[in-house]
Amino acid sequence: MAGALSWGKASRLDEFEHVLVRLVTDTGHTGLAEAPPRPTIYGETPESIHAIIQKHLAPRLIGMDVADIKNANQKMATIANNHTAKGAIDICLHEALAASQGKSLLEYLDPPVRKIKVSYILGISERDTMMAEAKAVYNRGGRVFKVKVGRNFADDLTRIRELQSEFEGSGLGLYADANEGLLPNEAQIQLRQLAELGILYVEEPLPVEMIPERAELRAANVLPLIADDSAFTVRDLSRELRYNTFDILNIKTARTGYYHSRQMLTAAKQHGKGVMIGSQASSTLGVIRAAIFAGLEGVNHPSELTFFLKLKDEIVNRPIEIIDGYLDLDTLTEITLDEQRLTVSTGR
């Protein structure tokens, strides 16, 4: 990565060790997806993803009809957790099925919205580093930033004011991600301070296990709240909807694939919740898979589809272009895996 991403109390990411999952049918049709290990979030590592697919998930799926995606997900569900390994396989299944019908993944999902408003994740860093990163991303088309907060709230407020001053009059939008870092007795006051600064919404202000406290905070209507860590799965989402703990759902296709992400999108719409598509710190390959899903009806907030801007190198033939805050899905079909660059990046 060009620079580290820091968030929460102590988490940090400064390089990618992702797993490229490739599924090939007996008719030669292929699906590709990216499984991003996040040991501090899901407990997955590159080695564990490799092992769980080879030894447990693939044996359950080999011999199945590629069109039987529901049954494939049910078979994978017999293995607990391993979210991004399963999500990658599910996306591979969808792309292989699309290819078997002579379609691209974009043609298969056929999202009605083709221009997707995007956001960019700014990590916790020194002032000059953050400001330089923000300016560089703005110059490359970013118009909405997610700012990580929670380690030092007074400093967070100062950084937000500095960003607003630097980009005054530009139309830049800001929202915050606390990564469960606030305290129940302080959260309402802190959210009110963020609201006074014009922050759009806040992601996961309180620890996930504090369900009554999170429900009470949402009921206070200080700022719209985003569910992410509290809604890893369809089952999690059912609980959160029951207790009405959030306003906007952050769906991450890297961890729920397309099959379960569709279920979550449907449930959120039925309950009148907003939806965004989130980043699991994906490279261009993963961003493209998430972006196509972001064009579906019901996704109505800027989606985190710009993490590739943090990378020094890539494994695709050309970069995604962001123009004045938007990504054009129709420009993504010509971006493909570059086998030579993949070989160089993996040293194989």
C-alpha positions as CSV (number, residue, x, y, z in Angstrom):
1,M,0.0,0.0,0.0
2,A,1.1,3.6,-0.6
3,G,0.3,4.3,3.1
4,A,-1.1,2.5,6.1
5,L,-4.7,2.5,7.1
6,S,-5.3,2.7,10.9
7,W,-8.6,2.4,12.6
8,G,-10.3,1.5,15.9
9,K,-8.2,1.3,19.0
10,A,-5.1,-0.3,17.5
11,S,-5.8,-1.9,14.1
12,R,-3.5,-1.2,11.1
13,L,-3.2,-2.4,7.5
14,D,-0.2,-1.5,5.3
15,E,0.0,-4.4,2.8
16,F,-2.3,-6.7,1.0
17,E,-2.1,-10.5,1.4
18,H,-5.3,-11.4,-0.4
19,V,-6.3,-14.7,-1.9
20,L,-7.4,-14.8,-5.6
21,V,-10.1,-17.5,-5.9
22,R,-10.6,-19.0,-9.3
23,L,-13.5,-21.4,-10.1
24,V,-13.5,-23.3,-13.4
25,T,-16.5,-25.4,-14.6
26,D,-16.1,-28.6,-16.6
27,T,-17.2,-26.6,-19.6
28,G,-14.3,-24.2,-19.1
29,H,-16.2,-21.2,-17.8
30,T,-14.4,-19.2,-15.1
31,G,-15.3,-17.1,-12.1
32,L,-12.8,-14.9,-10.3
33,A,-13.1,-13.2,-6.9
34,E,-10.9,-11.7,-4.2
35,A,-11.0,-13.1,-0.6
36,P,-9.5,-10.5,1.7
37,P,-8.2,-12.0,5.0
38,R,-8.8,-9.9,8.0
39,P,-7.4,-11.7,11.1
40,T,-8.5,-8.9,13.5
41,I,-12.1,-8.9,12.1
42,Y,-13.0,-12.4,10.9
43,G,-10.0,-14.5,12.0
44,E,-9.2,-15.5,8.5
45,T,-5.7,-15.6,7.1
46,P,-4.4,-16.3,3.6
47,E,-3.4,-19.8,4.8
48,S,-6.8,-20.5,6.5
49,I,-8.7,-19.4,3.4
50,H,-6.6,-21.6,1.2
51,A,-7.1,-24.6,3.5
52,I,-10.8,-24.1,4.1
53,I,-11.5,-23.9,0.4
54,Q,-9.3,-26.8,-0.6
55,K,-10.2,-29.2,2.2
56,H,-13.8,-28.3,3.1
57,L,-15.6,-26.0,0.7
58,A,-14.5,-27.2,-2.7
59,P,-15.2,-30.9,-1.9
60,R,-18.8,-30.0,-1.1
61,L,-19.3,-28.2,-4.4
62,I,-17.4,-30.2,-7.0
63,G,-19.9,-32.0,-9.2
64,M,-22.8,-29.6,-8.6
65,D,-24.6,-27.7,-11.3
66,V,-23.1,-24.2,-11.5
67,A,-26.6,-22.7,-11.7
68,D,-27.6,-24.2,-8.3
69,I,-26.2,-21.3,-6.3
70,K,-28.8,-21.6,-3.5
71,N,-27.8,-25.2,-2.8
72,A,-24.1,-24.3,-3.0
73,N,-24.5,-21.7,-0.4
74,Q,-26.5,-24.1,1.8
75,K,-23.7,-26.6,1.5
76,M,-21.1,-23.9,2.4
77,A,-23.2,-22.9,5.4
78,T,-22.4,-26.3,7.0
79,I,-18.9,-24.7,7.7
80,A,-19.0,-22.0,10.3
81,N,-17.6,-18.5,9.7
82,N,-14.9,-18.2,7.0
83,H,-16.9,-15.3,5.6
84,T,-14.6,-14.1,2.8
85,A,-13.7,-17.5,1.6
86,K,-17.4,-18.3,1.1
87,G,-18.2,-14.9,-0.3
88,A,-15.5,-15.2,-2.9
89,I,-16.7,-18.7,-4.0
90,D,-20.3,-17.3,-4.3
91,I,-19.2,-14.4,-6.5
92,C,-17.1,-16.9,-8.6
93,L,-20.2,-19.0,-9.1
94,H,-22.2,-16.0,-10.3
95,E,-19.5,-15.0,-12.8
96,A,-19.1,-18.6,-14.1
97,L,-22.8,-19.0,-14.5
98,A,-23.0,-15.7,-16.4
99,A,-20.1,-16.8,-18.6
100,S,-22.0,-20.1,-19.3
101,Q,-24.8,-18.0,-20.6
102,G,-22.5,-15.8,-22.8
103,K,-22.8,-12.8,-20.4
104,S,-20.5,-10.7,-18.4
105,L,-21.1,-10.4,-14.7
106,L,-22.5,-6.9,-15.3
107,E,-24.9,-8.2,-18.0
108,Y,-26.0,-11.0,-15.7
109,L,-26.8,-8.9,-12.6
110,D,-28.0,-6.1,-14.9
111,P,-28.1,-3.3,-12.3
112,P,-30.4,-0.4,-13.3
113,V,-28.0,2.2,-12.0
114,R,-24.8,2.5,-13.9
115,K,-23.2,5.6,-12.4
116,I,-22.3,4.8,-8.8
117,K,-21.5,7.6,-6.3
118,V,-18.4,6.5,-4.3
119,S,-16.7,7.3,-1.1
120,Y,-13.1,7.0,0.1
121,I,-11.9,5.8,3.5
122,L,-9.4,8.1,5.3
123,G,-7.6,6.3,8.2
124,I,-6.3,7.8,11.4
125,S,-3.0,9.4,10.7
126,E,-0.9,12.5,11.3
127,R,-2.5,15.8,10.1
128,D,-0.1,16.4,7.1
129,T,-0.4,12.7,6.0
130,M,-4.2,12.8,6.1
131,M,-4.4,16.1,4.3
132,A,-2.0,15.0,1.6
133,E,-4.0,11.8,1.1
134,A,-7.3,13.7,1.0
135,K,-6.0,16.2,-1.6
136,A,-4.6,13.4,-3.8
137,V,-7.9,11.4,-3.7
138,Y,-10.0,14.5,-4.4
139,N,-7.8,15.2,-7.4
140,R,-8.5,11.7,-8.6
141,G,-12.3,12.2,-8.3
142,G,-13.2,11.4,-4.7
143,R,-16.0,13.6,-3.4
144,V,-17.1,11.8,-0.2
145,F,-14.8,10.7,2.5
146,K,-15.3,8.3,5.5
147,V,-13.2,9.6,8.4
148,K,-12.0,7.1,11.1
149,V,-12.7,8.4,14.6
150,G,-12.5,7.1,18.1
151,R,-8.9,7.0,19.3
152,N,-8.8,10.6,20.4
153,F,-12.2,12.3,19.9
154,A,-10.9,15.9,20.4
155,D,-8.2,15.3,17.8
156,D,-10.9,13.8,15.5
157,L,-13.0,16.9,15.7
158,T,-9.9,19.0,14.9
159,R,-9.1,16.9,11.8
160,I,-12.7,17.1,10.5
161,R,-12.6,20.9,10.9
162,E,-9.3,21.1,9.0
163,L,-10.7,18.9,6.2
164,Q,-13.8,21.1,5.9
165,S,-11.6,24.2,5.9
166,E,-9.3,22.8,3.3
167,F,-12.2,21.8,1.0
168,E,-14.5,24.6,1.7
169,G,-16.9,25.3,-1.1
170,S,-16.0,22.1,-2.9
171,G,-19.1,20.1,-2.0
172,L,-17.0,17.5,-0.2
173,G,-19.2,15.2,2.0
174,L,-17.9,13.6,5.2
175,Y,-19.1,10.7,7.4
176,A,-17.5,9.0,10.3
177,D,-16.6,5.4,11.3
178,A,-16.0,4.9,15.1
179,N,-15.3,1.1,14.7
180,E,-17.2,0.5,18.0
181,G,-14.8,2.9,19.8
182,L,-17.2,5.2,21.7
183,L,-18.7,4.8,25.1
184,P,-22.4,4.7,25.9
185,N,-22.3,7.6,28.4
186,E,-20.5,9.8,25.9
187,A,-21.8,8.8,22.5
188,Q,-24.9,11.0,22.3
189,I,-22.8,14.1,23.1
190,Q,-20.1,13.1,20.7
191,L,-22.6,12.4,17.9
192,R,-24.2,15.8,18.5
193,Q,-20.8,17.4,18.1
194,L,-20.3,15.5,14.8
195,A,-23.8,16.6,13.6
196,E,-23.0,20.2,14.4
197,L,-20.0,19.9,12.0
198,G,-22.3,18.6,9.2
199,I,-21.2,14.9,9.4
200,L,-23.6,12.9,7.3
201,Y,-23.8,9.7,9.4
202,V,-21.7,7.5,11.8
203,E,-20.8,3.9,11.5
204,E,-20.8,1.5,14.5
205,P,-20.3,4.1,17.3
206,L,-20.7,1.5,20.1
207,P,-19.5,-2.0,20.7
208,V,-21.6,-4.6,18.9
209,E,-22.6,-6.5,22.1
210,M,-24.3,-3.4,23.6
211,I,-27.6,-4.0,21.8
212,P,-29.9,-2.0,24.2
213,E,-27.5,0.9,24.2
214,R,-27.2,0.9,20.4
215,A,-31.0,0.8,20.0
216,E,-31.3,3.7,22.5
217,L,-28.7,5.7,20.6
218,R,-30.4,5.1,17.3
219,A,-33.8,6.1,18.8
220,A,-32.2,9.4,19.9
221,N,-32.0,10.4,16.2
222,V,-28.8,12.5,16.7
223,L,-27.3,11.2,13.5
224,P,-28.1,8.2,11.2
225,L,-26.2,5.1,12.3
226,I,-24.6,2.6,9.9
227,A,-24.5,-1.1,10.7
228,D,-21.3,-2.9,9.7
229,D,-19.7,-5.1,12.4
230,S,-23.1,-5.8,13.9
231,A,-24.4,-7.3,10.6
232,F,-21.8,-9.7,9.3
233,T,-24.4,-12.2,8.2
234,V,-28.1,-12.5,7.3
235,R,-28.7,-13.9,10.8
236,D,-27.0,-10.9,12.4
237,L,-29.1,-8.5,10.3
238,S,-32.3,-10.2,11.4
239,R,-31.3,-9.4,15.1
240,E,-30.4,-5.8,14.3
241,L,-33.7,-5.2,12.5
242,R,-35.6,-6.7,15.3
243,Y,-34.0,-4.3,17.8
244,N,-33.9,-1.4,15.3
245,T,-30.3,-0.4,16.0
246,F,-29.4,1.3,12.7
247,D,-30.5,3.5,9.8
248,I,-28.2,2.4,7.0
249,L,-26.8,-1.0,6.2
250,N,-23.3,-1.4,5.0
251,I,-23.3,-4.6,2.8
252,K,-19.8,-6.0,2.0
253,T,-20.1,-8.4,-0.9
254,A,-16.6,-9.7,-0.1
255,R,-18.0,-11.3,3.1
256,T,-21.5,-12.2,2.0
257,G,-21.1,-12.9,-1.7
258,Y,-24.0,-12.0,-4.0
259,Y,-26.5,-14.6,-2.8
260,H,-26.6,-13.5,0.9
261,S,-26.0,-9.8,0.0
262,R,-29.2,-9.9,-2.0
263,Q,-31.1,-11.3,1.0
264,M,-29.7,-8.5,3.1
265,L,-30.6,-5.8,0.6
266,T,-34.2,-7.1,0.4
267,A,-34.5,-7.2,4.2
268,A,-33.1,-3.7,4.5
269,K,-35.5,-2.3,1.9
270,Q,-38.5,-4.0,3.5
271,H,-37.7,-2.3,6.8
272,G,-37.1,1.1,5.2
273,K,-33.4,1.2,5.8
274,G,-30.8,2.9,3.6
275,V,-28.0,0.8,2.0
276,M,-24.4,1.3,1.0
277,I,-21.9,-1.1,-0.4
278,G,-18.8,-1.2,1.8
279,S,-15.1,-1.9,1.3
280,Q,-13.3,-4.8,2.8
281,A,-10.1,-3.1,1.7
282,S,-10.4,-4.6,-1.8
283,S,-8.1,-4.2,-4.8
284,T,-9.5,-3.3,-8.2
285,L,-10.8,-6.9,-8.8
286,G,-12.8,-6.9,-5.6
287,V,-14.0,-3.3,-6.1
288,I,-15.4,-4.2,-9.5
289,R,-17.4,-7.1,-8.0
290,A,-18.8,-4.9,-5.3
291,A,-19.5,-2.0,-7.7
292,I,-21.7,-4.1,-9.9
293,F,-23.8,-5.0,-6.9
294,A,-23.9,-1.4,-5.9
295,G,-26.0,-0.6,-9.0
296,L,-28.9,-2.7,-7.8
297,E,-32.1,-0.9,-6.7
298,G,-32.2,0.0,-3.0
299,V,-28.5,1.0,-2.7
300,N,-29.0,4.7,-2.1
301,H,-25.9,6.0,-0.3
302,P,-22.3,6.5,-1.6
303,S,-20.5,3.1,-1.7
304,E,-16.9,2.5,-0.6
305,L,-15.5,1.6,-4.0
306,T,-12.1,3.4,-4.0
307,F,-9.7,1.4,-1.8
308,F,-7.7,0.6,-4.9
309,L,-6.4,4.2,-4.8
310,K,-4.3,3.2,-1.8
311,L,-2.3,0.5,-3.7
312,K,1.1,0.9,-5.2
313,D,0.6,-2.0,-7.6
314,E,-2.3,-4.1,-9.1
315,I,-3.0,-7.4,-10.8
316,V,-5.4,-6.0,-13.5
317,N,-4.7,-4.5,-16.9
318,R,-5.7,-0.9,-16.1
319,P,-7.2,1.2,-13.3
320,I,-10.7,2.2,-12.5
321,E,-11.4,5.8,-13.3
322,I,-13.4,8.0,-10.9
323,I,-15.0,11.1,-12.4
324,D,-16.3,13.9,-10.1
325,G,-17.3,11.4,-7.4
326,Y,-18.8,8.7,-9.7
327,L,-17.8,5.3,-11.1
328,D,-19.2,4.2,-14.4
329,L,-20.1,0.5,-14.4
330,D,-20.0,0.3,-18.2
331,T,-16.3,1.2,-18.1
332,L,-15.4,-1.8,-15.9
333,T,-16.0,-4.6,-18.4
334,E,-12.7,-4.1,-20.1
335,I,-10.7,-4.3,-16.9
336,T,-9.4,-7.8,-16.6
337,L,-6.9,-9.9,-14.6
338,D,-3.4,-9.4,-16.0
339,E,-1.8,-12.9,-15.6
340,Q,1.7,-11.5,-16.0
341,R,1.3,-8.9,-13.3
342,L,-0.3,-11.5,-11.1
343,T,2.8,-13.7,-11.5
344,V,5.1,-10.9,-10.7
345,S,3.1,-9.8,-7.6
346,T,3.0,-13.3,-6.1
347,G,6.6,-14.2,-7.1
348,R,5.4,-17.3,-8.9
